Each structure stands twice: as C-alpha cells, then as structure tokens.
C-alpha cells in the first residue's frame, strides 16, 4: 500500500486492512487517495494504478444521474476541516465500467500527534440493501393496498347481509364506495317481474345530492345486440373499463345517451361498469367513476369491483327469494284465515300480523264459527314451527277442529280430546297450543263462556270500566301428546259468566313474549294497555293494542269479542236491526300486515249504549 509507512509492529493491522470485507480508502489532507484495500478495487472495478494518487472526490463522487458533484458538497472531505467523523447513504460512486454504485459509507479523520493527516473512508455497495429496501417498501405498499381492498370487500359483505330491503341495501352500498373507490356511483336494475322497466335505483355523489336524486328513474331497455358498456355488463356479465376516449365512442342509442347523462351531470374521466350477477341471473349493473385529478382505475381495482358486483348479485338473489317466500307464506296464511261470522248481537274483530322474517311465518291462527246448535265457537291456536310447513299443519289442525266441533255436540274438553287423538294417530302435525271456547246465552244475555286451554296463553277479559283479568281455568296439556292422557292429564272444562259490554281477547304468544321481553312482563303490559283501551271501539282497540305493544319479530293472531249491553237484541228491543253486508274472504285489502281482518259488519252497539 504505497503512501503509507507501516511500522514493523503493524503487520497484523496490515493483514486486517487487506482482508477487510468492506471497501477502504485512505486520503491525505488534500483528498488524494494514498491507500486502498483489495475489496474497494473489487467492488468498484478499478485497478490500483487507476486509483492511488488520484483525488477521491473527482474520481469517484457523482450524483444519481452520473453528473459531477461540486467539491463543497462532498461530505466525506468535510472531515478534513472539521476533524469529526461523518457518514451517509445517499451518495453514488463511479465504477470502472462507467456505471454508478450507491454506497453507504463512514469517514473518520486520520490523526497523528493531534493533527488531521487525512481521512479513512470505509464503504459498502448499497445497491443490494437499497433494492431490498425499495422492494420491501413496494411489498408493504402492495400489502397495505390489498388489506384496504380486502377490508372494503369485507365491509361490503357485512353491509349486504345487514338488510333484505333492496333499495336500502343498494343505497348503503354506493355510499360505501364513495369516496373510497369513486367520486360517484350508480346502480341500475333490470325488470324483476314486479317492475316492467329497467330502473336507475340508487345514485350517490360527492357533489350535489339534488342532482343525484334527479338521476333516479326508468331507463330504456337495451337491445341484446347493443354495443354499449352498460349492455355489455348486463348481457355478457363482464366488467367494462371506460376512459374518455371509450366514452366518446359509445353508440348513439337511448340507453347509451341515458348513461352518458351521468357523465354530463356528474363528470368523470375514468369509469368501470360491472354486472350484479350470479351464475343463474344478472340483476343489474354498477357504474363507478372518478373525476378531476383522481387516477384512472387499475386492473386490480376492476377485479375488486367485479367481486363486489358478484357479491351484490348474490345478496339480491337472496333478498328476492326472501320476498317470494314471504309472499307465498303470507298469502297462504291469510287465505286460511276465514272471514268472521255475522252475528247480530255480537261484535267480532281479528288481526293477523306476519313475522318480519320469511322463515318465521306459519303456525298462528284464529277462527270463529257458529255451531249446529246456534252456539258461537271461538278458537285461537299456534302450531309449533315457523315456516311454510307450520302453516300447512296449521290448516290441517284448524280443519280437524272445525269438523270435530260441528260433528260432536259436547263440552269443549270432549272436542279437544278428540282433536288430540286425531292429531296423534292420523296426522304428522307437530304439537300445538289452542283455546277452544263456546259462548252460550240468549241474545240479551247473560252469556257464559265455556272453554278449555291446551297449553296456550290464557284469554284476557276486559270489562267496560277497564278492569282486566286473565281466565286461567281450563288449562291442560299441549295438543299432539295423547300419551299424556295415560298419565292422568286431561283438559278440564272451565266456565265464566261474561259481563255485558265486556271484551274477550284471544291472542297468540307473539303478543306477550319476545327475546328481549319475558312473558310475565308481556302479560302485565297487555293488561295495562287493554285496560286503557277498554272504551275504544273494537277495531280501534285491536289496532291501538298492536301499535302500543309492537310484537316485533314473531307473527301474531288476535281474536276479540265485544258483548252488547244487557238486554240488547232481546224481545222488546225496539231499535232497528244492524245493517248486513256481504263480504268476500279473498277481498284484496284483507290481510295486509297489521291491517284489519274480516269482521262482522254490524254497528258497535256497545258504543251506542
């Protein structure tokens, strides 16, 4: 190593210098290289003769573009003046082949007897480290982007199962996509059997909400040979990426003009149209767009949007199947709830309110009919189960009860016993609860109620002055458990004289029991509300009762009987008879959720009194 006079005792240090796994230069006080180790020559690709004796800065130091760096900006040489060590990692050295090598380095003053005699510079090729760092940063950025997209997809999935109301679901979806993935978003749905035209059902933008609302409405139906981006998504179930050039090349068709209206009103230089689909059906299309300086959509973002479109299609399919099942079940349920009989001296009213979920429509029913001996029979019941099968079993049990009550003139306990035997031996209907009652007495009263209760909530008696009490008698086992009779269980008959102008309420357990309300609390609430409503007409009595209690998730059946004043309708009663009206069990207004069921179309004589 020329330029350095090593004392004999430094042979070991010389060996270390030569074998060091890092490049090393030694300079004099002017920055001229006086020594270098073999590793420095190896990684730079220079010969010893081409390095030793040359100025370190002039020979090697370059900027990132290969240009010369002003000498005053050479940080390694500042050590000569400051006498303090320094280091860096943003410099480049010129290799022998003319290429640049990023270096990480440390410079230390070479001192002798208190004076700075030069610089010792140790350096490494920083390219591998820098490439690794850049690659790591790129991987982290990609991972962050992937995590953000996965979070978006997860949030979309949670949103899509949070409601079965289609307009609400789609409105929530596009509000989630704006502004995370777009500056505006629009969803158009194809006709679904209930609507005869394609409709733009959801629009959301970061801009004017009034403009977004005005863009909703019907759209032209695209022909199957249409070349528009929207038709491509609807008929081929494939996404389409649009830029300004592609938007300008859309064919002159009604649907294309309607789609272009979005860009004219809301702006946009880059857009994606994706189908909302399943393997069986395309339901519509989602259009998202970016405006201003937002970047164009990448292929990765198109894939994410396509996945969101597929998930939305699955949610739409589930929502429509839910609506279909609910409609079938509710229609079936209501058709099985027959009109109430017309009896001059009695007032009858009923309600059926379906469950809020399709899977929970089924077993509740009410019934009232006049028996062969002229006695009024009242029934309320609930078959175990909450589905279409429960509704079918309900119809079976109700028809058996009607037939047995008509055929056998006897106390309610006899009818209930025969019904239990028939269910056990001739039917696959599951267990059921029911109250069967006979109202006996002349038109002018007094009236006696004879009843049995097969595991059902007790009837509620409400007097005209607001006193209430549950009729707890007549309680026996559930129906469908004939084996219990061999263990000494039976249905005891109960009898109660009903006061004039009183109201008898039969109901199913959905009125008093729910997941967040124990049955004791529900029964107490029912008594309190019924007492407060005792002076209301029978129709308002039921409507207000449902409004105040709000059964929520379960289906509910109600049957109410209002007795006339004492002596009403008896011999010597000079008031004109109430008007009679014909009515159909299939009237279209009958049976809407929470609406009035068929009732006796007579004047409410209890209110006249």
HULIN-V823751 format. One record per residue. N is the residue number from 1. PHI is phi as a letter, one per 40 degrees, with the letter a starting at -180 (NA if undefined). Layout:
n->N phi->PHI
n->N phi->PHI
This chain:
n->1 phi->NA
n->2 phi->c
n->3 phi->g
n->4 phi->b
n->5 phi->c
n->6 phi->c
n->7 phi->c
n->8 phi->d
n->9 phi->c
n->10 phi->b
n->11 phi->d
n->12 phi->c
n->13 phi->c
n->14 phi->c
n->15 phi->c
n->16 phi->c
n->17 phi->d
n->18 phi->c
n->19 phi->b
n->20 phi->c
n->21 phi->c
n->22 phi->a
n->23 phi->c
n->24 phi->a
n->25 phi->b
n->26 phi->b
n->27 phi->b
n->28 phi->c
n->29 phi->c
n->30 phi->c
n->31 phi->g
n->32 phi->c
n->33 phi->c
n->34 phi->b
n->35 phi->a
n->36 phi->a
n->37 phi->c
n->38 phi->c
n->39 phi->c
n->40 phi->c
n->41 phi->c
n->42 phi->c
n->43 phi->c
n->44 phi->c
n->45 phi->g
n->46 phi->b
n->47 phi->c
n->48 phi->c
n->49 phi->c
n->50 phi->c
n->51 phi->b
n->52 phi->c
n->53 phi->g
n->54 phi->b
n->55 phi->c
n->56 phi->d
n->57 phi->c
n->58 phi->c
n->59 phi->c
n->60 phi->b
n->61 phi->c
n->62 phi->b
n->63 phi->c
n->64 phi->c
n->65 phi->c
n->66 phi->g
n->67 phi->c
n->68 phi->c
n->69 phi->b
n->70 phi->d
n->71 phi->c
n->72 phi->c
n->73 phi->c
n->74 phi->c
n->75 phi->c
n->76 phi->c
n->77 phi->c
n->78 phi->c
n->79 phi->c
n->80 phi->c
n->81 phi->c
n->82 phi->c
n->83 phi->g
n->84 phi->b
n->85 phi->c
n->86 phi->a
n->87 phi->a
n->88 phi->a
n->89 phi->a
n->90 phi->b
n->91 phi->c
n->92 phi->b
n->93 phi->b
n->94 phi->c
n->95 phi->c
n->96 phi->c
n->97 phi->c
n->98 phi->g
n->99 phi->c
n->100 phi->b
n->101 phi->b
n->102 phi->c
n->103 phi->b
n->104 phi->b
n->105 phi->a
n->106 phi->a
n->107 phi->b
n->108 phi->b
n->109 phi->c
n->110 phi->c
n->111 phi->b
n->112 phi->a
n->113 phi->f
n->114 phi->g
n->115 phi->b
n->116 phi->c
n->117 phi->c
n->118 phi->i
n->119 phi->b
n->120 phi->b
n->121 phi->b
n->122 phi->b
n->123 phi->a
n->124 phi->b
n->125 phi->c
n->126 phi->c
n->127 phi->c
n->128 phi->c
n->129 phi->c
n->130 phi->c
n->131 phi->c
n->132 phi->c
n->133 phi->c
n->134 phi->c
n->135 phi->c
n->136 phi->c
n->137 phi->c
n->138 phi->c
n->139 phi->c
n->140 phi->c
n->141 phi->c
n->142 phi->c
n->143 phi->c
n->144 phi->c
n->145 phi->c
n->146 phi->c
n->147 phi->c
n->148 phi->c
n->149 phi->c
n->150 phi->c
n->151 phi->c
n->152 phi->c
n->153 phi->c
n->154 phi->c
n->155 phi->c
n->156 phi->c
n->157 phi->c
n->158 phi->c
n->159 phi->c
n->160 phi->c
n->161 phi->c
n->162 phi->c
n->163 phi->a
n->164 phi->b
n->165 phi->c
n->166 phi->c
n->167 phi->d
n->168 phi->c
n->169 phi->d
n->170 phi->c
n->171 phi->c
n->172 phi->c
n->173 phi->c
n->174 phi->c
n->175 phi->c
n->176 phi->c
n->177 phi->c
n->178 phi->b
n->179 phi->b
n->180 phi->d
n->181 phi->b
n->182 phi->a
n->183 phi->c
n->184 phi->a
n->185 phi->a
n->186 phi->b
n->187 phi->b
n->188 phi->b
n->189 phi->b
n->190 phi->c
n->191 phi->d
n->192 phi->b
n->193 phi->g
n->194 phi->c
n->195 phi->b
n->196 phi->c
n->197 phi->b
n->198 phi->c
n->199 phi->b
n->200 phi->c
n->201 phi->b
n->202 phi->a
n->203 phi->b
n->204 phi->a
n->205 phi->a
n->206 phi->c
n->207 phi->c
n->208 phi->c
n->209 phi->c
n->210 phi->c
n->211 phi->c
n->212 phi->c
n->213 phi->c
n->214 phi->c
n->215 phi->c
n->216 phi->c
n->217 phi->h
n->218 phi->c
n->219 phi->b
n->220 phi->c
n->221 phi->c
n->222 phi->c
n->223 phi->c
n->224 phi->c
n->225 phi->c
n->226 phi->c
n->227 phi->b
n->228 phi->c
n->229 phi->c
n->230 phi->c
n->231 phi->c
n->232 phi->d
n->233 phi->c
n->234 phi->c
n->235 phi->c
n->236 phi->b
n->237 phi->f
n->238 phi->b
n->239 phi->c
n->240 phi->b
n->241 phi->c
n->242 phi->b
n->243 phi->b
n->244 phi->c
n->245 phi->c
n->246 phi->c
n->247 phi->c
n->248 phi->c
n->249 phi->b
n->250 phi->c
n->251 phi->c
n->252 phi->c
n->253 phi->b
n->254 phi->d
n->255 phi->c
n->256 phi->c
n->257 phi->c
n->258 phi->c
n->259 phi->c
n->260 phi->c
n->261 phi->d
n->262 phi->c
n->263 phi->c
n->264 phi->c
n->265 phi->c
n->266 phi->b
n->267 phi->g
n->268 phi->i
n->269 phi->b
n->270 phi->a
n->271 phi->a
n->272 phi->b
n->273 phi->b
n->274 phi->b
n->275 phi->c
n->276 phi->b
n->277 phi->a
n->278 phi->b
n->279 phi->c
n->280 phi->c
n->281 phi->a
n->282 phi->b
n->283 phi->c
n->284 phi->i
n->285 phi->a
n->286 phi->b
n->287 phi->b
n->288 phi->b
n->289 phi->a
n->290 phi->b
n->291 phi->b
n->292 phi->f
n->293 phi->c
n->294 phi->c
n->295 phi->c
n->296 phi->c
n->297 phi->c
n->298 phi->c
n->299 phi->c
n->300 phi->c
n->301 phi->c
n->302 phi->c
n->303 phi->c
n->304 phi->c
n->305 phi->c
n->306 phi->c
n->307 phi->c
n->308 phi->c
n->309 phi->c
n->310 phi->c
n->311 phi->c
n->312 phi->c
n->313 phi->c
n->314 phi->c
n->315 phi->c
n->316 phi->c
n->317 phi->c
n->318 phi->c
n->319 phi->c
n->320 phi->c
n->321 phi->c
n->322 phi->d
n->323 phi->c
n->324 phi->c
n->325 phi->c
n->326 phi->c
n->327 phi->c
n->328 phi->c
n->329 phi->c
n->330 phi->c
n->331 phi->c
n->332 phi->c
n->333 phi->c
n->334 phi->c
n->335 phi->c
n->336 phi->c
n->337 phi->c
n->338 phi->c
n->339 phi->c
n->340 phi->c
n->341 phi->c
n->342 phi->c
n->343 phi->b
n->344 phi->d
n->345 phi->c
n->346 phi->b
n->347 phi->b
n->348 phi->b
n->349 phi->a
n->350 phi->a
n->351 phi->b
n->352 phi->b
n->353 phi->b
n->354 phi->c
n->355 phi->c
n->356 phi->c
n->357 phi->b
n->358 phi->c
n->359 phi->c
n->360 phi->b
n->361 phi->b
n->362 phi->i
n->363 phi->c
n->364 phi->c
n->365 phi->a
n->366 phi->b
n->367 phi->a
n->368 phi->a
n->369 phi->a
n->370 phi->c
n->371 phi->c
n->372 phi->c
n->373 phi->c
n->374 phi->g
n->375 phi->c
n->376 phi->c
n->377 phi->b
n->378 phi->b
n->379 phi->b
n->380 phi->b
n->381 phi->a
n->382 phi->a
n->383 phi->c
n->384 phi->c
n->385 phi->h
n->386 phi->b
n->387 phi->a
n->388 phi->c
n->389 phi->c
n->390 phi->c
n->391 phi->c
n->392 phi->c
n->393 phi->c
n->394 phi->d
n->395 phi->c
n->396 phi->c
n->397 phi->c
n->398 phi->c
n->399 phi->c
n->400 phi->c
n->401 phi->c
n->402 phi->d
n->403 phi->c
n->404 phi->c
n->405 phi->c
n->406 phi->c
n->407 phi->c
n->408 phi->b
n->409 phi->c
n->410 phi->a
n->411 phi->c
n->412 phi->d
n->413 phi->c
n->414 phi->c
n->415 phi->c
n->416 phi->c
n->417 phi->c
n->418 phi->c
n->419 phi->c
n->420 phi->c
n->421 phi->c
n->422 phi->c
n->423 phi->c
n->424 phi->c
n->425 phi->b
n->426 phi->b
n->427 phi->b
n->428 phi->b
n->429 phi->c
n->430 phi->c
n->431 phi->c
n->432 phi->a
n->433 phi->b
n->434 phi->a
n->435 phi->b
n->436 phi->b
n->437 phi->b
n->438 phi->b
n->439 phi->b
n->440 phi->b
n->441 phi->i
n->442 phi->c
n->443 phi->d
n->444 phi->c
n->445 phi->g
n->446 phi->c
n->447 phi->b
n->448 phi->b
n->449 phi->b
n->450 phi->b
n->451 phi->a
n->452 phi->b
n->453 phi->b
n->454 phi->c
n->455 phi->g
n->456 phi->b
n->457 phi->d
n->458 phi->c
n->459 phi->c
n->460 phi->b
n->461 phi->b
n->462 phi->b
n->463 phi->c
n->464 phi->c
n->465 phi->c
n->466 phi->g
n->467 phi->c
n->468 phi->b
n->469 phi->a
n->470 phi->c
n->471 phi->c
n->472 phi->c
n->473 phi->c
n->474 phi->g
n->475 phi->c
n->476 phi->a
n->477 phi->c
n->478 phi->c
n->479 phi->c
n->480 phi->g
n->481 phi->b
n->482 phi->d
n->483 phi->d
n->484 phi->c
n->485 phi->c
n->486 phi->c
n->487 phi->b
n->488 phi->g
n->489 phi->c
n->490 phi->a
n->491 phi->b
n->492 phi->c
n->493 phi->c
n->494 phi->b
n->495 phi->b
n->496 phi->a
n->497 phi->c
n->498 phi->c
n->499 phi->c
n->500 phi->c
n->501 phi->g
n->502 phi->c
n->503 phi->b
n->504 phi->b
n->505 phi->b
n->506 phi->b
n->507 phi->a
n->508 phi->b
n->509 phi->c
n->510 phi->c
n->511 phi->c
n->512 phi->b
n->513 phi->b
n->514 phi->a
n->515 phi->c
n->516 phi->b
n->517 phi->a
n->518 phi->c
n->519 phi->c
n->520 phi->c
n->521 phi->c
n->522 phi->c
n->523 phi->c
n->524 phi->c
n->525 phi->c
n->526 phi->c
n->527 phi->c
n->528 phi->c
n->529 phi->c
n->530 phi->c
n->531 phi->c
n->532 phi->c
n->533 phi->b
n->534 phi->d
n->535 phi->c
n->536 phi->c
n->537 phi->c
n->538 phi->c
n->539 phi->c
n->540 phi->c
n->541 phi->d
n->542 phi->c
n->543 phi->c
n->544 phi->c
n->545 phi->c
n->546 phi->c
n->547 phi->c
n->548 phi->c
n->549 phi->c
n->550 phi->f
n->551 phi->d
n->552 phi->g
n->553 phi->c
n->554 phi->c
n->555 phi->c
n->556 phi->b
n->557 phi->b
n->558 phi->b
n->559 phi->b
n->560 phi->b
n->561 phi->b
n->562 phi->b
n->563 phi->c
n->564 phi->c
n->565 phi->c
n->566 phi->d
n->567 phi->g
n->568 phi->c
n->569 phi->g
n->570 phi->c
n->571 phi->d
n->572 phi->g
n->573 phi->c
n->574 phi->c
n->575 phi->c
n->576 phi->c
n->577 phi->c
n->578 phi->c
n->579 phi->c
n->580 phi->b
n->581 phi->b
n->582 phi->c
n->583 phi->a
n->584 phi->b
n->585 phi->c
n->586 phi->b
n->587 phi->d
n->588 phi->c
n->589 phi->c
n->590 phi->c
n->591 phi->g
n->592 phi->c
n->593 phi->d
n->594 phi->g
n->595 phi->c
n->596 phi->c
n->597 phi->c
n->598 phi->c
n->599 phi->a
n->600 phi->c
n->601 phi->c
n->602 phi->b
n->603 phi->c
n->604 phi->c
n->605 phi->c
n->606 phi->c
n->607 phi->c
n->608 phi->c
n->609 phi->c
